[in-house]
């Protein structure tokens, strides 16, 4: 199962119980390009876990626990990634 995670490029976890621990597991998906986390329990800490994903292009955190400050911190670390939050 873990080996199959390495091939995932598109992952939608909207409106699930996903949180920061989920983000730690997602970091084992080096081919991930798009991640939807709308309506989850992910916070700034979880978002920063995703900095290490080399192919990540888009993260949607609308309705999550991620703050404006967390998004700005993430963008400084990964200016190449688009972060959707509807408010930013």
C-alpha positions in Angstrom: 0.0 0.0 0.0 2.7 2.5 0.9 4.5 1.9 -2.4 1.3 2.7 -4.3 1.2 6.1 -2.5 4.3 7.1 -4.3 2.4 7.2 -7.6 -0.5 9.4 -6.6 -0.5 12.8 -8.4 -4.0 14.1 -7.6 -5.6 13.7 -4.2 -9.0 15.1 -3.0 -9.7 15.0 0.8 -12.3 17.7 0.9 -14.8 17.5 3.8 -13.0 14.7 5.5 -11.4 14.3 9.0 -7.9 14.9 7.5 -5.6 16.9 9.8 -1.9 17.5 10.4 -1.1 13.9 10.8 -2.6 13.3 7.4 -0.3 15.9 5.9 2.7 14.0 7.4 1.6 10.9 5.5 0.9 12.9 2.3 4.6 13.8 2.4 5.3 10.2 1.3 3.7 11.0 -2.1 6.6 12.5 -4.1 4.6 12.7 -7.4 1.7 14.6 -5.8 0.8 17.7 -7.9 -2.7 18.7 -6.7 -4.1 18.4 -3.2 -7.6 19.4 -2.1 -8.0 19.9 1.7 -11.2 22.1 1.8 -13.2 21.7 4.9 -10.6 19.7 6.8 -8.9 20.1 10.2 -5.5 20.9 8.6 -3.7 23.9 10.3 -0.7 26.0 9.4 1.5 23.2 10.8 0.0 20.7 8.4 0.4 23.0 5.4 4.1 23.5 6.2 4.5 19.8 6.2 3.8 19.9 2.4 6.7 22.2 1.6 8.9 19.2 0.9 6.7 17.8 -1.9 8.8 18.4 -5.0 6.1 18.3 -7.7 3.3 20.0 -5.8 1.6 22.7 -7.9 -1.8 23.4 -6.2 -3.2 23.2 -2.7 -6.8 24.0 -1.9 -7.3 24.9 1.8 -10.6 26.7 1.7 -12.6 26.1 4.9 -9.7 24.5 6.7 -8.0 25.7 9.8 -5.1 27.2 7.9 -4.7 31.0 8.6 -3.7 33.8 6.3 -0.3 33.9 8.1 0.2 30.2 7.5 -0.5 30.6 3.8 2.0 33.5 3.6 4.6 31.5 5.3 4.0 28.6 2.9 4.2 30.9 -0.1 7.5 32.2 1.1 8.9 28.7 1.3 7.2 27.5 -2.0 6.4 30.5 -4.2 5.9 28.0 -7.1 2.8 26.5 -5.5 -0.7 28.0 -5.9 -2.7 28.0 -2.7 -6.4 28.4 -3.0 -8.4 29.7 -0.1 -11.0 32.0 -1.8 -10.0 34.8 0.6 -6.4 35.1 -0.6 
